[in-house]
């Protein structure tokens, strides 16, 4: 009896089984679950009240009347409230001479609060962490902040630690993407992702208007998240990552220079926001959505959009051109987690995606309560949704964020169970949204809106 056909058949069956097993293993590793997250809530003695904000502006003796009016106008129209947080050196009137200790203390406050909280809530030991990714845009000490976390929490000797800097407000999703890509090569990995910004050494004390905006918008904050590709944690996870899209248009000179950390004419450091920033943001946003839409929207919506686009092109009539073809993202998304970079940022995205006030409420409330906390802002927005019990099993969540470079990153998640944890919003969620969102700065400094624009006062519609 010739055994060759039988042996060949068995080998082919074995090879097919091995290929199927490898494909299943790749799919398991490609899965990325959000196990839990925690947003940093600084102590109440670091809150920036209306009076304190005015005092900080007034004590800068370098400001003339035009600069003073400009700053007041920005803060009046910023959309932030009285419960945001500032670094201690600014509260102590030492913003002109920050020290390394000031910056490290700010980071340690974040680590001790958010990292400890997320590990406790997820019942994960620091020794269980296989991968650490941390991003803090404008502070990169040596040893790195990642090294500081390893030492502070006693992570294992074989932990993979990555430290990102200079990535701007979109770095939170860059960190998630890095963690996900590492997990593609490592099954059953527990990743700790930390995102924050260092305000202590970066308070601008000069008079360049393009660099004064950050003081009015950026505030202290941070977030810690646990991600894993271990299927054993699926029942405990809050969300599952389905796709993440990144767009980077830094090859264009105007986009690259839209937000730059630099020295002014007097040698004072700060972040300069150029007039080209709104245009760069729109271009990056468009690039991102073009890649994202086919991956998250139903075929029917894509076909409808393509048909309308083709009809406009064929008819080339004014009437047809007036009815602009727009994709309805609500056919594939239930909740929009938008970067609260400023009131104009939120409004621009709302109009671009055809959203209503309910869709952008979480971003507006996060801006009012916490200010712009840079890359960690998205997690405060997500936490608001959860605190309001908006997130239920099966819901689809789209995160969108912008950052220097210039970048637009987005991620698409599916909620795996009903969520109701108030997190950092616990003591104030009942106050949001207020029946009448009163701007405390408008009440105290609203008179500046009646003054004529000074210099570059109207040159930054992005905020």
C-alpha positions as CSV (number, residue, x, y, z in Angstrom):
1,X,0.0,0.0,0.0
2,X,1.4,3.4,-1.0
3,X,1.6,5.5,2.1
4,X,2.8,8.7,0.3
5,X,-0.7,10.2,-0.4
6,X,-1.7,9.6,3.2
7,X,1.5,11.2,4.6
8,X,1.1,14.1,2.2
9,X,-2.5,14.6,3.3
10,X,-1.6,14.5,7.0
11,X,1.2,17.0,6.4
12,X,-1.1,19.3,4.5
13,X,-3.7,19.1,7.3
14,X,-1.0,19.8,9.9
15,X,0.2,22.8,7.9
16,X,-3.3,24.1,7.5
17,X,-4.0,23.7,11.2
18,X,-0.7,25.5,12.0
19,X,-1.5,28.4,9.7
20,X,-5.0,28.7,11.2
21,X,-3.5,28.6,14.7
22,X,-1.0,31.3,13.8
23,X,-3.8,33.5,12.3
24,X,-5.9,33.1,15.4
25,X,-2.9,33.9,17.6
26,X,-2.3,37.1,15.6
27,X,-5.9,38.1,15.9
28,X,-5.7,37.6,19.7
29,X,-2.5,39.7,19.9
30,X,-4.1,42.4,17.7
31,X,-7.0,42.7,20.2
32,X,-6.5,45.7,22.5
33,X,-8.7,46.1,25.6
34,X,-9.0,49.2,27.8
35,X,-9.0,47.6,31.2
36,X,-9.4,50.8,33.1
37,X,-8.2,54.4,33.4
38,X,-7.9,57.2,35.9
39,X,-7.7,61.0,35.5
40,X,-5.5,63.0,37.8
41,X,-7.3,65.4,40.1
42,X,-4.8,67.9,41.7
43,X,-5.4,69.2,45.3
44,X,-7.9,72.0,45.8
45,X,-5.2,74.4,46.9
46,X,-3.9,74.5,43.3
47,X,-7.2,75.8,41.8
48,X,-7.0,78.9,39.6
49,X,-9.9,81.2,40.6
50,X,-11.0,84.2,38.6
51,X,-9.2,86.6,41.0
52,X,-6.0,84.5,41.0
53,X,-6.0,84.4,37.2
54,X,-6.3,88.2,37.1
55,X,-3.6,88.6,39.7
56,X,-1.2,86.4,37.7
57,X,-1.7,88.6,34.6
58,X,-1.4,91.8,36.5
59,X,1.9,90.9,38.3
60,X,3.7,90.6,34.9
61,X,5.2,94.0,34.8
62,X,6.4,93.5,31.3
63,X,2.9,93.7,29.9
64,X,1.6,97.0,28.4
65,X,-2.0,97.9,28.1
66,X,-2.4,96.1,24.6
67,X,-0.9,92.9,26.0
68,X,-3.1,93.1,29.1
69,X,-6.2,93.6,27.1
70,X,-5.2,90.7,24.7
71,X,-4.8,88.3,27.6
72,X,-8.0,89.2,29.2
73,X,-9.9,88.8,25.9
74,X,-8.4,85.3,25.4
75,X,-9.2,84.1,28.9
76,X,-12.8,85.6,28.8
77,X,-13.5,83.7,25.6
78,X,-11.5,80.6,26.5
79,X,-14.5,78.5,27.8
80,X,-12.7,77.5,31.0
81,X,-14.1,77.9,34.6
82,X,-12.7,78.5,38.0
83,X,-11.8,74.9,39.0
84,X,-8.8,74.3,36.8
85,X,-5.4,73.7,38.3
86,X,-2.0,75.4,38.1
87,X,1.5,74.3,39.1
88,X,2.6,75.4,42.5
89,X,5.5,77.6,41.4
90,X,2.9,79.8,39.5
91,X,0.7,80.0,42.6
92,X,3.8,81.0,44.6
93,X,4.6,83.8,42.1
94,X,7.8,82.0,41.0
95,X,6.9,81.5,37.3
96,X,9.9,83.6,36.3
97,X,12.3,81.2,37.8
98,X,11.0,77.6,37.8
99,X,13.3,74.8,39.0
100,X,13.8,71.2,38.1
101,X,12.3,70.3,41.4
102,X,9.1,72.2,40.5
103,X,8.7,70.1,37.3
104,X,9.4,66.8,39.1
105,X,7.0,67.6,41.9
106,X,4.3,68.3,39.4
107,X,4.9,64.9,37.8
108,X,5.2,63.1,41.1
109,X,1.8,64.4,42.1
110,X,0.3,63.0,38.9
111,X,2.0,59.6,39.3
112,X,1.1,59.2,43.0
113,X,-2.6,60.0,42.2
114,X,-3.4,58.5,38.8
115,X,-1.1,55.6,38.6
116,X,-1.9,54.4,42.0
117,X,-5.6,54.8,41.3
118,X,-5.7,52.9,38.1
119,X,-3.7,50.0,39.5
120,X,-6.0,49.8,42.5
121,X,-9.2,50.0,40.5
122,X,-8.1,47.3,38.1
123,X,-6.6,45.1,40.8
124,X,-3.3,45.0,38.9
125,X,0.0,44.8,40.8
126,X,2.9,47.0,39.5
127,X,4.8,43.7,39.1
128,X,2.1,42.7,36.5
129,X,3.0,45.5,34.2
130,X,4.9,44.3,31.1
131,X,5.0,47.5,29.1
132,X,5.2,51.2,30.2
133,X,4.6,54.1,27.8
134,X,4.7,57.7,29.0
135,X,4.3,60.9,27.1
136,X,5.0,64.4,28.5
137,X,5.5,66.8,25.7
138,X,7.8,69.5,27.0
139,X,9.7,68.0,29.9
140,X,12.3,65.3,29.3
141,X,14.7,64.9,32.3
142,X,17.4,62.3,32.7
143,X,16.8,59.6,34.0
144,X,13.6,59.7,32.0
145,X,10.1,60.0,33.5
146,X,9.5,56.4,32.5
147,X,12.5,55.4,34.6
148,X,11.1,57.5,37.5
149,X,7.8,55.5,37.3
150,X,9.7,52.2,37.2
151,X,11.6,53.1,40.4
152,X,8.6,54.8,42.1
153,X,6.3,51.8,41.7
154,X,8.8,49.0,41.7
155,X,8.1,47.7,38.2
156,X,9.9,44.5,37.1
157,X,13.4,44.4,35.8
158,X,12.3,43.2,32.4
159,X,9.5,45.8,31.9
160,X,9.6,47.5,28.4
161,X,9.7,51.2,29.1
162,X,9.2,53.9,26.4
163,X,9.4,57.7,27.0
164,X,7.9,60.1,24.4
165,X,8.3,63.8,24.3
166,X,7.6,66.7,21.9
167,X,4.4,65.0,20.5
168,X,1.9,67.7,21.6
169,X,-1.7,67.3,22.4
170,X,-2.2,64.3,20.2
171,X,0.4,62.2,22.1
172,X,-2.1,60.3,24.1
173,X,-3.3,58.3,21.1
174,X,0.3,58.0,19.8
175,X,1.1,56.2,23.1
176,X,-1.9,54.0,22.7
177,X,-0.8,53.2,19.2
178,X,2.7,52.3,20.4
179,X,1.4,50.1,23.1
180,X,-0.9,48.3,20.6
181,X,1.9,47.7,18.1
182,X,4.2,46.3,20.8
183,X,1.4,43.9,21.9
184,X,1.2,42.6,18.3
185,X,4.5,40.8,19.0
186,X,3.8,39.8,22.6
187,X,0.7,37.8,23.8
188,X,-0.9,38.5,27.1
189,X,0.8,41.8,27.7
190,X,-0.3,44.3,30.3
191,X,0.5,47.9,29.3
192,X,0.5,51.0,31.5
193,X,0.1,54.2,29.4
194,X,0.6,57.6,31.1
195,X,-0.1,60.9,29.5
196,X,0.4,64.4,30.9
197,X,2.1,67.7,30.3
198,X,4.5,69.7,32.4
199,X,3.2,73.3,33.1
200,X,5.6,74.2,35.9
201,X,8.7,75.0,33.7
202,X,6.7,76.2,30.7
203,X,4.8,79.2,32.0
204,X,5.5,82.0,29.5
205,X,6.4,85.3,31.1
206,X,7.1,87.4,28.0
207,X,5.1,89.7,25.8
208,X,4.9,87.9,22.4
209,X,1.2,87.5,21.8
210,X,1.6,84.3,19.8
211,X,3.2,82.7,23.0
212,X,0.9,84.2,25.6
213,X,-2.2,82.1,24.7
214,X,-1.0,78.9,26.4
215,X,-1.1,80.5,29.9
216,X,-4.8,81.2,29.4
217,X,-5.7,77.7,28.2
218,X,-3.3,75.0,29.4
219,X,-3.8,73.6,32.9
220,X,-2.4,70.8,35.0
221,X,-3.7,67.3,34.6
222,X,-2.9,63.8,33.4
223,X,-4.3,60.3,32.9
224,X,-3.2,56.7,33.4
225,X,-4.7,53.8,31.4
226,X,-4.2,50.1,31.5
227,X,-4.3,48.3,28.1
228,X,-4.0,44.6,27.5
229,X,-4.4,42.0,24.7
230,X,-4.9,39.2,27.2
231,X,-8.4,37.6,26.4
232,X,-8.6,36.6,30.1
233,X,-9.3,40.2,30.9
234,X,-12.1,40.8,28.3
235,X,-14.9,40.4,30.8
236,X,-13.3,43.1,33.0
237,X,-12.4,45.5,30.2
238,X,-14.3,48.7,29.6
239,X,-13.7,49.1,25.9
240,X,-12.1,47.3,22.9
241,X,-10.0,49.2,20.4
242,X,-11.1,48.5,16.8
243,X,-8.9,50.9,14.9
244,X,-6.5,53.8,15.3
245,X,-5.7,56.3,12.5
246,X,-2.9,58.8,12.5
247,X,-2.3,61.7,10.0
248,X,0.9,63.7,10.1
249,X,1.3,66.7,7.7
250,X,4.6,67.9,9.1
251,X,6.2,67.8,5.7
252,X,4.4,71.1,5.0
253,X,6.4,74.1,6.4
254,X,3.4,76.0,7.6
255,X,2.0,73.0,9.4
256,X,5.3,72.1,11.0
257,X,5.6,75.7,12.3
258,X,2.0,76.0,13.5
259,X,2.9,75.3,17.1
260,X,6.5,75.6,18.1
261,X,8.3,75.6,21.5
262,X,10.8,78.4,21.1
263,X,12.4,81.5,22.6
264,X,11.0,84.9,22.0
265,X,13.1,88.0,21.1
266,X,14.1,88.4,24.7
267,X,15.2,84.7,25.2
268,X,12.1,83.6,27.1
269,X,10.8,80.2,26.4
270,X,7.2,79.5,25.4
271,X,5.0,77.8,22.9
272,X,4.2,79.9,19.8
273,X,0.9,79.3,18.0
274,X,0.9,80.8,14.5
275,X,-1.9,82.1,12.4
276,X,-1.5,79.0,10.1
277,X,-2.6,76.7,12.9
278,X,-6.3,76.6,12.0
279,X,-5.5,75.8,8.4
280,X,-3.1,73.1,9.4
281,X,-5.7,71.6,11.8
282,X,-8.3,71.4,9.1
283,X,-5.9,69.8,6.6
284,X,-4.8,67.2,9.1
285,X,-8.4,66.5,10.2
286,X,-9.4,66.0,6.6
287,X,-6.5,63.6,5.9
288,X,-7.4,61.6,9.0
289,X,-11.1,61.4,8.2
290,X,-10.5,60.2,4.7
291,X,-8.6,57.2,6.0
292,X,-10.9,56.6,9.0
293,X,-14.3,56.7,7.3
294,X,-14.0,53.5,5.2
295,X,-13.0,51.6,8.3
296,X,-15.8,52.6,10.7
297,X,-18.9,53.6,8.6
298,X,-21.4,51.2,7.1
299,X,-21.3,50.4,3.4
300,X,-24.6,52.1,2.8
301,X,-23.5,55.4,4.1
302,X,-20.3,55.3,2.0
303,X,-22.3,54.4,-1.1
304,X,-24.7,57.3,-0.4
305,X,-21.9,59.7,-0.1
306,X,-20.1,58.4,-3.2
307,X,-23.4,58.7,-5.2
308,X,-24.0,62.3,-4.1
309,X,-20.4,63.2,-4.8
310,X,-20.6,61.7,-8.3
311,X,-23.9,63.5,-8.9
312,X,-22.4,66.8,-8.1
313,X,-19.5,66.2,-10.4
314,X,-21.7,65.1,-13.3
315,X,-24.3,67.9,-13.0
316,X,-21.9,70.7,-12.1
317,X,-24.8,72.9,-11.4
318,X,-25.0,75.7,-8.8
319,X,-28.0,74.0,-7.1
320,X,-26.1,70.7,-6.9
321,X,-23.0,72.4,-5.7
322,X,-25.0,74.2,-3.0
323,X,-26.0,70.8,-1.5
324,X,-22.5,69.8,-0.4
325,X,-22.0,66.0,-0.1
326,X,-21.3,65.2,3.6
327,X,-20.7,61.9,5.3
328,X,-23.0,61.2,8.3
329,X,-20.5,59.9,10.9
330,X,-23.4,59.2,13.3
331,X,-24.3,56.2,11.2
332,X,-21.1,54.5,12.6
333,X,-20.5,56.4,15.8
334,X,-22.6,56.8,19.0
335,X,-20.3,59.1,21.0
336,X,-17.7,61.7,20.0
337,X,-14.8,62.2,22.4
338,X,-13.3,65.4,21.1
339,X,-10.1,67.1,22.2
340,X,-11.2,70.2,24.3
341,X,-8.4,72.4,23.0
342,X,-10.6,75.5,23.1
343,X,-14.2,76.6,22.3
344,X,-13.3,77.3,18.7
345,X,-11.7,73.8,18.3
346,X,-14.8,72.1,19.6
347,X,-17.1,74.3,17.4
348,X,-15.0,73.7,14.3
349,X,-15.1,69.9,14.7
350,X,-18.8,70.0,15.5
351,X,-19.6,71.8,12.3
352,X,-17.2,69.5,10.3
353,X,-18.9,66.3,11.5
354,X,-22.4,67.7,11.6
355,X,-22.8,67.2,15.4
356,X,-25.3,68.7,17.8
357,X,-24.9,70.2,21.2
358,X,-25.4,66.9,23.0
359,X,-22.5,65.4,21.0
360,X,-20.0,68.1,22.0
361,X,-21.3,68.6,25.6
362,X,-18.6,66.3,27.1
363,X,-15.8,68.2,25.4
364,X,-17.2,71.6,26.5
365,X,-17.7,70.5,30.0
366,X,-14.2,69.0,30.2
367,X,-12.8,72.3,29.0
368,X,-14.8,74.3,31.5
369,X,-13.9,72.0,34.5
370,X,-10.3,71.1,33.7
371,X,-9.1,73.4,31.0
372,X,-6.9,72.1,28.2
373,X,-4.7,69.4,29.9
374,X,-3.0,68.7,26.6
375,X,-2.7,65.0,25.6
376,X,-4.6,63.8,28.6
377,X,-7.7,65.9,27.8
378,X,-9.5,63.1,25.9
379,X,-9.6,60.9,29.0
380,X,-11.4,63.6,31.0
381,X,-13.9,63.8,28.2
382,X,-14.4,60.1,28.2
383,X,-14.7,60.1,32.0
384,X,-17.5,62.7,31.7
385,X,-19.4,60.4,29.4
386,X,-19.0,57.5,31.8
387,X,-20.0,59.6,34.8
388,X,-23.2,60.6,33.0
389,X,-23.9,57.0,32.2
390,X,-23.9,57.5,28.5
391,X,-21.7,54.5,27.7
392,X,-23.5,51.2,27.4
393,X,-22.4,47.8,26.0
394,X,-22.1,47.9,22.3
395,X,-21.8,51.7,21.9
396,X,-19.2,53.0,19.5
397,X,-16.9,55.8,20.6
398,X,-14.7,58.0,18.4
399,X,-11.8,59.9,19.9
400,X,-10.3,62.8,17.9
401,X,-7.3,64.9,18.9
402,X,-4.8,67.4,17.4
403,X,-1.2,68.1,18.1
404,X,1.9,70.0,17.1
405,X,3.8,68.7,14.2
406,X,1.1,69.0,12.8
407,X,-1.0,65.9,13.6
408,X,-4.5,64.6,13.9
409,X,-5.1,61.2,15.5
410,X,-8.3,59.3,16.0
411,X,-9.3,56.0,17.6
412,X,-12.4,53.9,17.4
413,X,-13.6,51.9,20.4
414,X,-16.5,49.6,21.2
415,X,-17.8,49.6,24.8
416,X,-17.8,46.1,26.2
417,X,-20.1,46.7,29.2
418,X,-22.3,49.3,30.8
419,X,-20.1,52.0,32.4
420,X,-21.0,54.2,35.3
421,X,-17.8,55.2,37.2
422,X,-17.7,58.9,37.9
423,X,-13.9,59.0,38.4
424,X,-12.4,62.4,38.8
425,X,-15.9,64.0,38.2
426,X,-17.4,62.3,41.3
427,X,-17.7,65.4,43.4
428,X,-19.0,67.7,40.7
429,X,-20.8,65.7,38.0
430,X,-24.2,66.7,39.4
431,X,-23.4,70.3,38.6
432,X,-22.9,69.5,34.9
433,X,-24.1,70.6,32.5
434,X,-25.3,73.7,34.3
435,X,-28.7,75.2,33.3
436,X,-26.8,78.4,32.4
437,X,-23.1,77.9,31.8
438,X,-21.9,81.2,33.4
439,X,-18.4,82.2,32.5
440,X,-16.8,83.7,35.7
441,X,-14.2,85.5,33.6
442,X,-16.9,87.1,31.5
443,X,-18.6,88.4,34.6
444,X,-15.4,90.0,35.9
445,X,-13.5,90.9,32.8
446,X,-16.3,90.9,30.1
447,X,-15.8,94.6,29.5
448,X,-12.7,93.9,27.4
449,X,-14.9,92.5,24.6
450,X,-16.2,96.0,24.1
451,X,-12.7,97.3,23.4
452,X,-11.3,97.4,19.9
453,X,-8.9,94.5,18.9
454,X,-5.3,95.2,19.7
455,X,-2.5,93.9,17.5
456,X,-3.0,90.1,17.1
457,X,-6.1,90.0,19.3
458,X,-8.2,88.4,16.5
459,X,-5.5,86.4,14.8
460,X,-6.1,83.1,16.6
461,X,-9.6,81.8,15.8
462,X,-8.5,78.2,16.5
463,X,-9.1,78.9,20.1
